[in-house]
C-alpha cells in the first residue's frame, strides 16, 4: 500500500494527483515536481557454520518471535551486498563476507516490507554471536530442526514449505 505524499518536497505546495507517465501520481501545480514512489529493497545473508544455518528471532511484528535470516533494508546509495553484511553484523554481532547472490525475491509481504529482497550466500569471518538491532535472539540451527520461521522469503531460501514449516530437501543448504 502506497503512503500518500501530500506536500511538495521541493516547494511545500499541496500536491495534486494527476495522470502522468502511465499512472496517477502526486504532481506539484507550482513547480511541476512529480513524485515517483521507489521500491523498498532489502538484503539478507544465508550463513552456515558446521552445517547449521544462522537465524535471528524477530523482536517486532510482523512475525514477532519467529525466525528469519539476517536481513534488512538497503540504504540509498548503498551496495546491496554490503547492506547484507551490515545487517548481519547489526543483528547478530557476526562479521560475514558475501560470496554470491543466491536469489532475488519480489513482492511485498506486508505494508512495511520490501518490494525486492536480495539474498546472498555469505561466509562467516569473525565476530561474537550476540543479538542486536531488531533481533531478540540470534542462533545457529540444524536444518532438520528449524524454529518457527517468518516470511515467505525465509521459507523459500531454506527450502521449507510456507504452510507447514517442515524442512523439505534443503535447497541452498550447502
N, C-alpha and C positions, 0 to 999 in steps of 0.2 A: 504494500500500500504506500503510495507516494504521499509524503508530507507536503502540505501546501505552503508555498512561499508567498507571502502577501506584499512585501515591500521590496523595492529595487535595491540590491546591494551596492549599486553604484551611485544613485542619486537620492534614494529614500522615498521616491514616489510610490503610490499604490499601484500594484501591477494589475493588469487585465489579462484574462485568459482569451487567447486568440488561436486560430488555426494557422500554424506556420510550420514549414518543413515536415509536413505529413502527420502532424499531431497537434493537439490542443496544448499550448504551453503558456506559462506566465510571460507577459511582454510588458515592458515599460512604455507608457504612452509619451513620456517626457524625453528620455534619452535613447529609446529604442532597444535597450538591453533585452535579450531573450534568454530565459533561464532554461537550461538543459539539465535534467536530473541525471547524474552519473551513477553507474552501478557501484555497489559496495563490493569490494574484493577482500577475501580472507585468504590466509596461507597457513598451512599446518605441516607438521612433520610426522612421519612414521619412523619410529626409532625402536630397534631391537637390541637387547642385551641378553646374551645366553638364551636365545630363543624365547625371550619374554618381550612383550610389547609395552612401551611406555604410554600410560594414560593419565589423564587428570580428571578429578572429580569436580563437577561444576558447583560453584558457590551460589550462583544466581539462576533464576528462571530465564528462559525455558529449560526444562530438564534438570532442574536443581537436584543435586545428589547423584545424577547419572554421570557416566564417564565418557570421555572423548579423547581423541588425540590432541596434543598441544597445538593450539591454533588461535588465530586472532586476525584482526583487520590489518590490512596493508595501509600504511600512511601514504599521503600524497608524495610523489617523487621517490618513494622507497622501492628498492628492488624486492620483488616478492619472495625470493629465496632468502634474502637477508631478513625480511619480516618474519618468515617462518622460524629462522634461527633465534631472532629476538624474542618472539612469543614463547618459544620453548624455554629460553633462559628465564624470562619473567615468570612463567607458570610453574617451572619445575626446578630451577636452580642449576640445570644441566646445560653444558655447552655442547652444541652439535654443529656439524658441518653438512649442509645439504649436498647430496650426491647427484640426484636426478629427479626430474618431475615425473611422478607416477600417474597422476590423474588430474583432470580438470572437471569439476562438478559445476553444474549450473542449476539455477532455480532457488529462489528464496524460500527457506523452510518456515520462517516466522518474520513478523514485522520488523524486527531489529537485526535480522540476519543478513548474510552476504548473498549477493546475486551470483557470484563466481567464487568458487573455493579451489585453490591450488594445493595439492598435497605432494610433498617431496619426501623421498627416501632420504634419511639423514643418518650420519654416523656419530656415535657418542664420542666426544673428545675429552670431556672432563666435567668438573663442577661437582656440586654436592646436592643430592636429591632433597629438595625442600620446597613444598608447595608455596606459591606466592601469587600475587596479582588477583585474578578472579578464579583461582583454583583452591578448593577446600583441601584436597589431598593430591599427591602425585605418587604413582607407584608403577612397578612393572608387573605384568600378569602373563601367565602361561596362556597361550592361545586357546587351549581347551578349557580354560577356567576363567572366562571373562566376566566382569561385573556387569550390571545393567548399563547399557550404552545409550548415549544421546545422539541424536541426529542421523539422518539417512546417510550422510557422507561418512560418518564413522563406521556405520554398519557396512557400507559398501566397500570401503578401503580394507576392512578386516575380513571381508567375505562372510558376513553374518547377515542372515535374513532379518530385515527390519521388524517383521511381525512376531518373531518368536525368540529373538536374542540367543538362538542356539548357533554355535560356530558351525560353519559349513566346511568346505575344503580348505579354507585359508588362502585365498587369492593373494597376493602380495606379502605373504609371510615367509620371507627368505632368511 
